Amino acid sequence: MAITVKPDLNNTPPSTFTWEHNEIPLRYFVSGIPSGAYQQECLAAANATDSVTGVSIPQMATALPGTNYIISKVSCKCLGAGSWYVSVTATLDVISSGFAYEGSTSLRREDFYVDALGNPTAIQHDSSGAALTPPYLVGVPTAYPISTHDFTLIETVNPSPLRAKYAGNVNSVAFFGAAVGTLRLNDIRSCSHDLKQFRNTYSFSLDPAGWNVIEVLRDSSGNPMNSVSVSSTAGTTAGGVQGNGYAAFQMQKWVDFNSVLTALYSALTLGTFSFT
């Protein structure tokens, strides 16, 4: 029995187009499928070619003829003996043509031992007005914004080595408006269907206060040791916050993102993006 494949032009749903991806639905009536098990008939319908016209059901993971859309879904419904209704979806990932960006902001709560001007948050006098020697250092609970920035690129490079080496690192030089020490690379997420092209998402967090950790020296009772000065150590940031009983320590590695994240650097130079 001859196989026929006829496009259903009357009941095909509308195409959809968004900033992320576009979809074109296709529908076909297929008849003349040889009798067999349900799964066998379904597969035969999904792979059918018209015996006369040569019209074929588009195949999964192939390009829709004449376009750069990729067939992402094929489903079949039995209409009766040898007859099937085949639904096909062709998809175009818009971001696969280049670049996508997504940003968000959240609040981070932390005890600060220095104010916005870099001065210690210390109590200078007791309740009677007498000067405290030395002043009593206190942590001031503060909530401030942390912004997250995700950049997605389509690359031919597996980012696993970059992720293993630089995730958690902080910028050692200014990077598109982000001051030194304020931008942290959280992760490089990636996915691939063929291990030839990778959709890589570079995720950063920007902390205007910097990513150094302020540590307060405390006595056995948990009180700040105000009479103790922290001498410069290998763990203390060069030129960082430091005072009587406290110091800021650099806990993340610092790296020049301009030179190690070359694909992202090249993409950002094409526009006017700035972190601040």
C-alpha positions, 0 to 999 in steps of 0.5 A: 500500500502506498504511503501518503504524507500530506501537510495539514494547512488548516489546523496547524497552530500559529508560530511563536517568536520570543526573545529566547527562541522561536517555534514553527509547528508543522502538522501532517496526515500520514496514511498507508502505514503497514499494520504492526505493533503500535510502537512500530507503526508510530516510528514508521509514521514519524519517518514516513515519505510520500510514495508519489510526491516525496514529501517527508516528515522532518527528522529530529535534530535536523534542519527544517529545509530552507531554514536554520530552524532545528527539529526539536520535537516529533509526536504521533497520534493514531487516527485508525488503521494505518493512519496517523497524525504527526506533529512536528516542532521546529525551533530556533534558539535566538541566543544561539546566534550570539549573545544574551544577558540577564541581571538581578539584585538581592540584599546581603546582610553582614556585620560591618566594622568600618563605615562607608568612609573606611572609619572603624565603627567604634564606641568612643565614650561610655554612658557617663561621657568618659572616653574609652581607651581603646574605643570599643569596636562593634559590628553594625548589621547592614543590608546592601545590594548584591547584583548578579549578572549572567552572560550567555555565549555560544562557543566552540570551546568547552569551558570546563578548564576555565570553570575549574581554575577561575570559579570563585575568583575576583577581578584583580583589575577593573573589568567593564566598570567593576572596580578592583576586588568587587566582581566575583566569577561564581560559575561558568555553566554550560550545556551541549548536545554534540560536544562541538558547540557549547552554550556557556553562561558566565555568572558574576556577582558584584559587591560594591564593598568588595569580597574581602572578609573582615575578621575581628579578633576576640577574647575567650568571652567573644568580645572584640580585643580592641587593644590588639593590632593586627600586623600585616600578614600574607593573608591581609590585602595590600592597602586593605582595611585594617585597624585596632583589633580587626583586619580585612583578609583576601580569601579569594584568588584574584585574576585579570578577567580581561585576559583569561575570559577572552570570549566574554571580553570580546563579546562585551567590547562590541557593546556599551555594557558596564557593571556600574 
